[in-house]
Each structure stands twice: as structure tokens, then as C-alpha cells.
Amino acid sequence: MSLSPIQNEALVLLACGYSRDDVAAKTGVSKSTINRWAIQPNFKAMLRDAVVQSYDAAIAELVSGSREAAKELKAIITDPDTPKRVKVSAIQVLLTTAAKVKESALEERLEAIEAALDGDINS
């Protein structure tokens, strides 16, 4: 499906989280037209893809900053001038995050093992 420039603008605004009322106001198209576009299968699929891409880009941005964030937490923890309560908070954040990452990795490994076992059972 090829989108008109206004449909493309509406798609981008919707993917960014604007309400249909806001999209209608910003594009000069009626809300009923936005609603009609939003239920068209191709537009709906393109919107879903745009939202996923936007989410993936946001996650990538967070991940790219995680190394610097960890370094900053480490600097806070090791700085002799940092108050103890601040150090405790930084340590808590660091350890909680590390535990969540480890848990996520273990869940992925478990899912892979379960999938492999299911494949063996179904073979």
C-alpha cells in the first residue's frame, strides 16, 4: 500500500503516540478519516511496524547508554566523597539491574532448552 503524504504524516504521528484527535488536528484531516485509515489492514500493519521500529530504536538508545550509566554508578560507589546513603542507592541499582540481566539471560537459555526438548518430543 502506497501512502499519500498526509497518510504518511498521520502514520508517523500515530506511531509516536499522538491521539487520533491530535493527529486529525495536526494533519487537517477529520478524525473519522483517521479512524477509517486506522482500520485498513495495510495501514494497520504499517502502523504496527512503525511502532515496533520506534520501540526498538528507543531500546537501542537505552542500551547504548547502559555502559556509561554503569561506569557512572561505579564512579559514585568508589568516590570517597560520596555520602554512604548515595553509595548504597547506587549499589542497589547496580545489583538489581545485574540480577535482572542475569535472569533474562537464564530465561532465554531455558526457553531454548524447552524448544529443543519440544522438538525432540515432536520428532
C-alpha positions in Angstrom: 0.0 0.0 0.0 1.4 3.4 -1.0 0.6 6.2 1.4 -0.2 9.7 0.5 2.0 12.3 2.2 -0.9 13.1 4.7 -1.4 9.4 5.4 2.3 9.0 6.0 2.3 12.0 8.4 -0.7 10.5 10.2 1.1 7.2 10.4 4.2 8.8 11.9 2.2 10.8 14.4 0.2 7.8 15.5 3.3 5.7 15.8 4.8 8.4 18.1 1.8 8.1 20.4 -0.3 11.0 19.4 -4.1 10.5 19.8 -6.3 10.4 16.8 -7.8 13.7 17.8 -4.3 15.3 17.8 -3.4 13.6 14.5 -6.6 14.9 12.9 -5.8 18.4 14.1 -2.1 18.3 13.0 -2.9 16.9 9.6 -6.0 18.8 8.8 -7.9 15.6 8.2 -11.1 14.7 10.1 -10.9 12.2 12.9 -13.4 9.9 11.1 -10.9 9.8 8.2 -8.1 8.9 10.6 -10.3 6.2 12.1 -11.1 4.8 8.7 -7.4 4.7 7.8 -6.6 3.0 11.1 -8.8 0.0 10.4 -7.5 -0.6 6.9 -5.4 -3.8 7.1 -2.4 -2.4 5.3 -2.3 0.9 7.2 -2.8 -1.1 10.4 0.2 -3.3 9.6 2.3 -0.4 8.7 1.4 1.4 11.9 2.2 -1.7 13.9 5.6 -2.0 12.1 6.3 1.7 12.7 5.5 1.4 16.4 7.8 -1.7 16.7 10.6 0.2 14.9 10.2 3.2 17.2 10.2 1.0 20.3 13.3 -0.9 19.0 15.1 2.4 18.4 14.3 3.6 21.9 15.6 0.4 23.4 18.7 0.6 21.3 19.3 4.1 22.7 18.9 2.9 26.2 21.2 0.0 25.6 23.8 2.3 24.1 23.8 4.4 27.2 23.9 1.5 29.6 27.7 1.2 29.6 28.1 4.9 30.5 25.4 4.5 33.2 27.3 1.6 34.7 30.5 3.5 34.7 28.9 6.4 36.4 27.4 4.2 39.1 30.8 2.6 39.7 32.3 6.1 40.0 29.7 7.1 42.6 30.3 3.8 44.5 34.1 4.3 44.6 34.2 8.0 45.2 35.3 8.5 48.8 33.4 11.8 49.0 30.1 10.3 48.1 27.8 10.0 51.1 27.1 6.4 52.2 23.4 6.6 51.6 24.0 7.6 48.0 26.6 4.8 47.6 24.0 2.3 49.0 21.4 3.5 46.5 23.9 3.2 43.6 24.9 -0.3 44.7 21.3 -1.3 44.9 20.6 0.0 41.4 23.7 -1.8 40.0 23.0 -5.1 41.7 19.3 -5.1 40.9 20.0 -4.4 37.2 22.7 -7.0 37.1 20.3 -9.6 38.6 17.6 -8.7 36.0 20.1 -9.1 33.2 21.2 -12.5 34.5 17.6 -13.6 35.0 16.7 -12.6 31.4 19.7 -14.5 30.1 18.7 -17.6 32.1 15.1 -17.3 30.8 16.3 -17.2 27.2 18.5 -20.3 27.8 15.6 -22.1 29.4 13.3 -21.3 26.5 15.9 -22.5 24.1 16.2 -25.8 26.0 12.5 -26.2 26.2 12.2 -25.6 22.5 14.9 -28.1 21.8 13.2 -30.7 24.0 9.8 -30.0 22.4 11.5 -30.6 19.0 12.8 -33.9 20.2 9.5 -35.0 21.5 7.7 -34.0 18.3 10.2 -35.7 16.1 
